[in-house]
Amino acid sequence: MAALRFIGVLLEVLILFNSIILVHELGHFLAARWRGMVVDRFSIWFGKPLIQKKVGHVVFSLGTIPFGGFVSLPQMAPMEVLEGRVLQNGEPMRPVGALDKIIVSVAGPAFSLGLAFLFATIVWWVGTPTSEAESTTVVGYVEKGSAAAQGGLKPGDKIISVDGHAVDRFTGTGNSVAMRIAFGEEKTVRIEYEREGVRKTVDLLPSKDPVKGWQRENIRRLPIEPAEKAVVGRVISPSPAERAGLRPQDIVHTINGLTIFHPQNVVDILQTNGVLPLRLDVERNGQRLQLSATPEIPLKGSDARQPRLGIAWSPYSIITMSHPLPWDQVGGVLESMYSTLRALVSPKSEIKTQQISGPVGILGTYFTLFQSEHAIRLVLWFSVLLNVNLAVMNLLPIPMLDGGHIVLSLAELVRRRPLSEPIIRWVQTCGAVVVIGFILYVTSFDVRDLRGRAVKPGKSNPEELIFSPGSDATTPSAPPASDLPKTH
């Protein structure tokens, strides 16, 4: 069953991915036919054809290399490096004007952008899953001893801007806290935050997580986490939490009057409080309860010298459905792409080309999304991002891409005659080498990422804590979960 599920998801990914490519190439195809140009071949995928059929003067084919596709237009700049030699139909080809070439070149990205708006409209209608981290800029946890802690940031602080850029969420693309920190160009990050109605500013030194093996370099970050509700995932039996009456799905709002902005806050309180009794304000099924719990030092288990309650927090963030407007979705991706391209060319930025994903990374992301709880919604959202990226990246003025064709056509307009064929072939070949080399480079990191996901060192579950049975530990515990974090 697992193998069948894997094959099914893989087929779903390939169908969607190739449909997106098909729409892009269809734009070129229809524009070329509209302008009366010769269309030699319409191919999905590259390489030797697996299947091909000639309809009229056009050969439609499916290649052997499952990345990309093309429309062979012999009146445009030659693309023999990727498409192979042009098929000879025995018919003379009339010269094509530069304007016609520009129209055909723009049509592919225009169709991709149109498909992005179609997906974005569906996302707006059905909604997209939004985690707490994607809907808040409130700090939930600050790592002890870190630069952020020394700078004065505390749980509950609301971040207003990063390096002068207003932020509206903690993670994700666009104006997020994480992205603005990663794309900063100065040694320090200026954080403007609000605490109890008062705005303050602090300059903090970001850090990077160490690279494991041959993985891509991590982007810079601050050791802070977004606010996240402390939802009980499992209650160990016997334990102080069980004796206090805590149950799975309970939300702990306060302990001893202190607001809980993140499950890790509970650990900090336990370390400070020791084994003294605690007052818990808990939400259960929409109702608030007041419970009392006395932490204990476990008899056995991970870090058994520290006081614990015997709770395993839920690893899943609380999800809500948001309905962003289509132009807000597309605009957000465009803004994110602009920031990325700007960072890539800036000598001050630490963003490098290895942070970009290629075809393997894209397929891997789709594969993961198709297996998620909100698969269709997430796949639609990611398809908006992919189509906008496909449109913009193809418009870059690089030979072999649509933008390269546009540049050559503009040069033809200025010169009032086409460039010589040897020059065009040389330019296209150099562009193909650069593009293919870049794809192979980023793909090498994508493959390493996939290998890293498949091989996870260490135990999948934390060592179970064992507490003293006590006198009233008779309530059975909830069934164990497979991915629960460390117990407290």
Secondary structure, DSSP 4 states (H G I P E B T S, - for coil): -HHHHHHHHHHHHHHHHHHHHHHHHHHHHHHHHHTT----EEEEEESS-SEEEEETTEEEEE-SEEEEEEEE-TTSS--HHHH-SPPP-S-------HHHHHHHHHHHHHHHHHHHHHHHHHHHHH-EEE-GGGS--BEEEE-TTSHHHHTT--TTPEEEEETTEE-SBSSSSSSBHHHHHHT--SSSEEEEEEETTEEEEEEE--B-PPPPTTPPPPPPB-SEEE---EEEEEE-SSSHHHHHT--TT-EEEEETTEE-SSHHHHHHHHHHHTTS-EEEEEEETTEEEEEEE--B--SBSTTTTS-B--EEE-SS---EEE---HHHHHHHHHHHHHHHHHHHH-TT----GGGS--HHHHHHHHHHHHTSTTHHHHHHHHHHHHHHHHHHHHTSS-TTSHHHHHHHHHHHHHHTSPPPHHHHHHHHHHHHHHHHHHHHHHHHHHHHHHHHHH---S-SSPPPPB----SS--SPPPPP-SS---B-
